[in-house]
Amino acid sequence: MVIQALLKRNTYYDSITLMSVIQFVKEQTEVDDAGAVMATGANLALMEQAELLPIAFLAELEKSPGPEDLLISIRASDEAVAQAALLFAEQKLAAPAKRDVAGSVSTPTARSLEMALRHDASANLAVISVAGEHAWLEAEQALRNGLHVFLFSNNVSIKQERRLKVLAASKGLLLMGPDCGTAIINGVGLGFSNVVPRGSIGIVGASGTGMQQLTCLIAAAGLGISQAIGTGGRDLSEAIDGIMMRAGLALLARDPQTEVIVLVSKLPSKRVAQALLAEAAQCAKPVVAIFLGKAPEEFGTVGGIIKLASTHTGGAELAVSLAGGDHKRVPGNSALLELESRLAEQGASLAPSQRHARALYSGGTLCYEAMLLLSEQVGAVASNIPLHPQWELAPHEMFRGHTALDLGTDEFTRGKPHPMIDPTTRLHYLERAAQDSETAVILLDIVLGFCSHPNPASVYAPVIKRVRNEAQAAGRALPVIVSLCGTEGDPQGLSAQRAALEAAGALVFESNEAAAFAAASLVIDTSDISQAKGGSHD
């Protein structure tokens, strides 16, 4: 094994670009692993943990790399393969994006915000994806220039986040983030987003994959989205006090295209959520609030035209009904009844040792929702993002009883792309779960859309088919359940992905709630599907 590296001084690329290029390199070459980062101290530490740090290469440099330098590292079986992959990565990064129409005049490359505004003074939104220690400064500069901000970057302190959001609110601007993964503004998707029609339902969300799930469920019911405004996951915390959620609510309340408003967050501060509901009660439009981890009854009677839901599917059904659509068209728990016989058949084929559900998620909010639903049915669910401290996995534990893993957290993406882009880490956990004689069912989310893997079924379906066949040869069944989030308009195509996964033997649900209940039905004390707490949200 060799590690070869390339350092490009004073060269910046955003994290989405670097993740996409490295994923392409890994798919097109014979490398063992690859990484590309801006050479901050934190990123170098992550590369070391991922066994990608080129120690010998760095030792030969006259000057150590810094945050303004790009470091590409390749681990391969021999030097020739590594060098070829480095060249391939460099060429891919240097290749111009093919976005200009033939014969049109290309927009000059802007090296600063000021230069970009000189090129187009009509711009009113900045997308920022730089190293966290620089992101707050870039965001403040954009806000002071009168721009709304989509802040994809993470590692911004909560103190700086509050400062930026107070500034944004004082100027009547949106500060979406930090760590905001998803938004749809005037029909344009930002970050990880799906192709959905324009419509009358507006969303303000402190959860990326939660908003993706909502927009896709609403689209499946034949309705559309006016705006989907991300806030970053900490917005409803005590420290931030819901500044951007309230701003987004106010904007949608004034938006003539928006007829129904949906608010979504996982585990908000109860005080902040109550204050937000009080503001929503003053809105003349119907509002649906989904607070994962908080039961609707915790908030008592709420005024105004407000409906509370505890799941994304339930919230989508309410929103569709309030917008004049048919809530029964929202993909939901009716799919459980359609697959009841297959679930019962696979449950009856489990070996006595197979007692536990293993959920392997790429979406943090979807993982959180699945854990809530599973724990209601089966009790304790161990996790790296546990619902309760005593359910936290120890560093040496891969699984413990019923287990749900968020594989998109920093501990799993050290020097690597997110699992929605690069499935390598999750495939490793899938293999290990399949080999564990205690695993009764494997639950996966697969999220389609922009920035996600271009064809996830082509990667997952062969592995699902193989591990199921291996389990059968060992005398046990191995149900695999997929929570598939996407639309037909997505680049990957929902129906094509579903067909490939089902052909491999997976049971596919478009509702994450339904997928979680299906998994629970295989490990609760009875094989009767009615024991799972599914049901409509009339």
Beta strands, then each sheet from edge to edge (+ up, - down):
strand 1: 2-8
strand 2: 33-38
strand 3: 70-76
strand 4: 125-128
strand 5: 148-151
strand 6: 175-176
strand 7: 182-185
strand 8: 188-191
strand 9: 198-205
strand 10: 225-230
strand 11: 260-266
strand 12: 287-292
strand 13: 306-309
strand 14: 356-361
strand 15: 382-383
strand 16: 403-406
strand 17: 439-447
strand 18: 480-485
strand 19: 507-509
sheet 1: 1+ 3- 2+
sheet 2: 4+ 5+ 6+
sheet 3: 7+ 8-
sheet 4: 10+ 9+ 11+ 12+ 13+
sheet 5: 15+ 16+ 14+ 17+ 18+ 19+
end
